[in-house]
């Protein structure tokens, strides 16, 4: 009788350790999956911001070559950006709005053209 009880206790102990191991492993897997998803979202948000900044930089270059430039729609790296340029007496306001999947980013740049020298006075994310 004593051997049967000891074998039963060993089985119960083994089952308890298996349940604890499965619980800990499942929790770790869930944490890893959530972190992976968050890193992907952060990466896409950064890529969207980079697309908006590229649109603004492109607009500055185009304004140097052609002061009558008013904007365009650009496709970059799987996303797109709408660039709009407004002018008010040598002060240019560039707005670049990018979209990548479900992410949106807008950059606004204010540049001054004085004596054919372009200078950026403001660069901000809206």
PELINVEN-V670574 format. One record per residue. N is the residue number from 1. RES is the residue in one small letter. SS is DSSP state (a for helix, b for strand, c for the rest). Layout:
{{N | RES | SS} {N | RES | SS}}
//
This chain:
{{1 | x | c} {2 | x | a} {3 | x | a} {4 | x | a} {5 | x | a} {6 | x | a} {7 | x | a} {8 | x | a} {9 | x | a} {10 | x | a} {11 | x | a} {12 | x | a} {13 | x | a} {14 | x | a} {15 | x | a} {16 | x | a} {17 | x | a} {18 | x | a} {19 | x | a} {20 | x | a} {21 | x | a} {22 | x | a} {23 | x | a} {24 | x | a} {25 | x | a} {26 | x | a} {27 | x | a} {28 | x | a} {29 | x | a} {30 | x | a} {31 | x | a} {32 | x | a} {33 | x | a} {34 | x | a} {35 | x | a} {36 | x | a} {37 | x | a} {38 | x | a} {39 | x | a} {40 | x | a} {41 | x | a} {42 | x | a} {43 | x | a} {44 | x | a} {45 | x | a} {46 | x | a} {47 | x | a} {48 | x | a} {49 | x | a} {50 | x | a} {51 | x | a} {52 | x | a} {53 | x | a} {54 | x | a} {55 | x | a} {56 | x | a} {57 | x | a} {58 | x | a} {59 | x | a} {60 | x | a} {61 | x | a} {62 | x | a} {63 | x | a} {64 | x | a} {65 | x | a} {66 | x | c} {67 | x | c} {68 | x | c} {69 | x | c} {70 | x | c} {71 | x | b} {72 | x | b} {73 | x | b} {74 | x | b} {75 | x | b} {76 | x | b} {77 | x | c} {78 | x | c} {79 | x | b} {80 | x | b} {81 | x | b} {82 | x | b} {83 | x | b} {84 | x | b} {85 | x | b} {86 | x | b} {87 | x | b} {88 | x | b} {89 | x | c} {90 | x | c} {91 | x | b} {92 | x | b} {93 | x | b} {94 | x | b} {95 | x | b} {96 | x | b} {97 | x | b} {98 | x | b} {99 | x | b} {100 | x | b} {101 | x | c} {102 | x | c} {103 | x | b} {104 | x | b} {105 | x | b} {106 | x | b} {107 | x | b} {108 | x | b} {109 | x | b} {110 | x | b} {111 | x | b} {112 | x | b} {113 | x | b} {114 | x | b} {115 | x | c} {116 | x | c} {117 | x | b} {118 | x | b} {119 | x | b} {120 | x | b} {121 | x | b} {122 | x | b} {123 | x | b} {124 | x | b} {125 | x | b} {126 | x | c}}
//
